[in-house]
Amino acid sequence: MIVQGKGWGWSVFYVSILWLFVVFGIVIAFGIYEPDPQKSDKLFYQLCALWLVLSAVSVFALDRWREGKARRTAIGLFAETKRDDEFLFMRMWVWLYVLLALAAWALGASFLI
């Protein structure tokens, strides 16, 4: 399988992996253990929702930063610059909504368990 990415679009993947390690690293570091399988599943889905929300916020901030940088460059040169920040054939700003939708699903699933 070929993973397609252009420009800073790869940062979507790297930021998500970074937050995954941070969230579950904190769980491991503090030794959070739940012997009840049902409560354990609920905690897992809530941690996944937290991970996805943190990833979405980071992708949003990075996209805003890139847009501001492109705007400053365009104003300085009196030309429009094109940002090709894509990951898996979707623009970086679209990934914000994808990550938030997955986070909402995970949070909803945690309440249904």
Secondary structure, 3 states (H helix, E strand, C coil): CCCCEEHHHHHHHHHHHHHHHHHHHHHHHHCCCCCCHHHHHHHHHHHHHHHHHHHHHHHHHHHHHHHHHHHHHHHHHCCCCCCCCEECCEEHHHHHHHHHHHHHHHHHHHHHC
